[in-house]
């Protein structure tokens, strides 16, 4: 075939092209697949080690949550039917925050039921840096840690339905979120 020849790829027999030959792969793979913006050949071993991919434990996980977490008060929910809480529960939660002179900007509400996989306590701690963790009916196990107060209580929907549970919650939460 000369330079003017046209190859109709549809006319060629269809078979998978499998190779592990580095020279063949170099010839076949002419486009950059991943470009990190540096020339790897000019980097020292120390630089290459520093640029090595992080292990699963080293990666900083990010989470979708309600609020802005300015005061590092983390509320964990486990709501299957709602993004964070039911409408009535979220309204009561907002009013509770207002009674404590807080806003949604001060807290983070993480619905652990909506996560694709259960994160480790360490990954949540690194991301949120909580001073207080309030488990609102969430079965997520949060061990006692230095400097982090953990309060396990009922979901806000349960608190709305039971005056005694609500009273116990209020008397505890007003001492924790100061």
C-alpha positions as CSV (number, residue, x, y, z in Angstrom):
1,X,0.0,0.0,0.0
2,X,1.2,3.4,-0.9
3,X,0.6,6.7,0.8
4,X,-2.6,7.3,-1.2
5,X,-4.2,4.0,-0.2
6,X,-7.4,4.0,1.7
7,X,-8.1,1.2,4.1
8,X,-11.7,0.5,4.8
9,X,-11.7,-0.6,8.4
10,X,-15.2,-2.1,8.0
11,X,-13.8,-4.5,5.4
12,X,-11.0,-5.9,7.7
13,X,-11.8,-9.0,9.7
14,X,-13.1,-8.1,13.2
15,X,-10.8,-9.6,15.8
16,X,-9.7,-8.2,19.2
17,X,-6.2,-6.7,19.2
18,X,-4.4,-8.0,22.3
19,X,-0.8,-7.4,23.0
20,X,1.5,-6.7,25.9
21,X,4.6,-6.0,23.7
22,X,5.8,-2.6,24.9
23,X,7.1,-1.6,21.4
24,X,3.8,-2.5,19.8
25,X,1.9,-0.7,22.5
26,X,4.1,2.4,22.0
27,X,3.3,2.4,18.3
28,X,-0.4,1.8,18.8
29,X,-0.9,4.2,21.7
30,X,0.1,7.5,20.1
31,X,-2.1,9.8,22.2
32,X,-1.5,10.9,25.8
33,X,-4.0,9.0,28.0
34,X,-3.0,10.7,31.3
35,X,-1.0,13.8,31.5
36,X,0.2,15.1,34.8
37,X,1.9,18.1,33.4
38,X,5.5,17.0,34.2
39,X,8.1,15.1,32.4
40,X,8.5,11.9,34.4
41,X,12.0,11.2,32.8
42,X,13.5,14.3,34.4
43,X,12.2,13.6,37.9
44,X,14.3,12.1,40.6
45,X,13.3,9.0,42.5
46,X,12.3,11.1,45.5
47,X,10.0,13.2,43.3
48,X,8.5,10.0,41.8
49,X,7.9,8.5,45.2
50,X,6.2,11.7,46.3
51,X,4.1,11.7,43.2
52,X,3.1,8.1,43.6
53,X,-0.6,7.4,43.8
54,X,-2.0,7.5,47.4
55,X,-3.2,4.3,49.0
56,X,-6.9,4.0,49.8
57,X,-6.2,5.1,53.4
58,X,-4.2,8.2,52.3
59,X,-6.9,9.5,50.0
60,X,-8.9,12.3,51.4
61,X,-12.5,11.4,51.0
62,X,-15.1,14.0,50.4
63,X,-18.7,13.9,51.5
64,X,-22.0,15.5,50.5
65,X,-23.5,17.0,53.6
66,X,-26.0,19.6,54.8
67,X,-24.6,22.8,56.4
68,X,-21.1,24.3,56.2
69,X,-19.4,22.8,59.3
70,X,-18.0,26.1,60.5
71,X,-18.1,25.1,64.2
72,X,-17.3,21.4,63.6
73,X,-20.5,19.9,65.1
74,X,-21.2,16.8,63.1
75,X,-24.7,15.2,63.1
76,X,-25.0,11.7,61.6
77,X,-28.3,10.5,60.3
78,X,-29.4,7.3,58.7
79,X,-32.4,8.3,56.5
80,X,-33.4,5.8,53.8
81,X,-36.2,8.0,52.4
82,X,-34.8,11.5,52.8
83,X,-31.7,13.3,51.7
84,X,-30.9,14.5,55.3
85,X,-34.1,14.3,57.4
86,X,-37.8,14.5,56.8
87,X,-39.2,17.9,56.2
88,X,-40.7,18.1,59.7
89,X,-37.5,16.8,61.3
90,X,-35.3,19.3,59.3
91,X,-37.6,22.1,60.4
92,X,-37.4,21.1,64.1
93,X,-33.6,20.6,63.7
94,X,-33.3,24.2,62.3
95,X,-35.4,25.6,65.1
96,X,-33.2,23.7,67.7
97,X,-30.1,25.2,66.2
98,X,-31.7,28.7,66.3
99,X,-32.5,28.1,70.0
100,X,-28.8,27.3,70.5
101,X,-27.9,30.5,68.6
102,X,-26.5,28.4,65.7
103,X,-27.3,28.1,62.1
104,X,-26.9,25.3,59.5
105,X,-23.6,27.0,58.6
106,X,-22.3,26.0,62.0
107,X,-23.0,22.3,61.6
108,X,-22.7,19.4,59.2
109,X,-25.4,16.7,58.7
110,X,-24.2,13.6,57.1
111,X,-26.7,10.9,56.0
112,X,-24.6,7.7,56.2
113,X,-27.4,5.7,54.5
114,X,-26.8,7.7,51.3
115,X,-23.1,6.9,51.1
116,X,-22.1,4.2,48.5
117,X,-19.8,2.5,51.0
118,X,-19.4,2.9,54.7
119,X,-16.5,5.2,55.4
120,X,-14.0,4.8,58.2
121,X,-14.3,6.9,61.3
122,X,-10.8,8.2,60.4
123,X,-11.9,9.4,57.0
124,X,-14.9,11.2,58.5
125,X,-12.7,12.7,61.2
126,X,-10.1,14.0,58.7
127,X,-12.8,15.6,56.5
128,X,-15.1,17.1,59.2
129,X,-12.6,17.6,62.1
130,X,-15.5,17.2,64.6
131,X,-15.5,18.5,68.1
132,X,-18.9,16.9,68.8
133,X,-20.5,14.0,67.0
134,X,-24.3,13.5,67.4
135,X,-25.6,10.2,66.1
136,X,-29.3,11.0,65.4
137,X,-30.6,7.4,65.3
138,X,-27.7,6.4,63.1
139,X,-26.3,2.9,63.8
140,X,-22.9,4.1,62.6
141,X,-20.4,3.1,65.3
142,X,-18.3,6.0,66.4
143,X,-15.8,5.1,69.1
144,X,-14.9,7.5,71.9
145,X,-11.9,9.5,70.8
146,X,-9.7,12.1,72.5
147,X,-11.1,15.5,72.1
148,X,-14.4,14.4,70.4
149,X,-17.6,14.2,72.4
150,X,-20.0,11.6,71.0
151,X,-23.7,11.7,71.8
152,X,-25.9,8.8,70.6
153,X,-29.6,9.7,70.5
154,X,-32.8,9.0,68.5
155,X,-33.6,10.3,65.1
156,X,-35.3,13.7,65.0
157,X,-38.5,12.1,63.8
158,X,-38.5,9.9,66.9
159,X,-37.8,13.0,69.1
160,X,-40.8,14.8,67.6
161,X,-43.0,11.8,68.5
162,X,-41.9,11.4,72.1
163,X,-41.8,14.4,74.5
164,X,-39.6,12.5,77.0
165,X,-36.9,11.7,74.4
166,X,-37.1,15.3,73.2
167,X,-36.6,16.6,76.7
168,X,-33.5,14.4,77.3
169,X,-32.1,15.4,73.9
170,X,-32.6,19.1,74.6
171,X,-31.0,19.0,78.1
172,X,-27.9,17.2,76.7
173,X,-27.5,19.0,73.4
174,X,-27.6,22.5,75.0
175,X,-24.6,21.5,77.1
176,X,-22.6,20.1,74.2
177,X,-23.0,22.8,71.5
178,X,-21.6,25.8,73.3
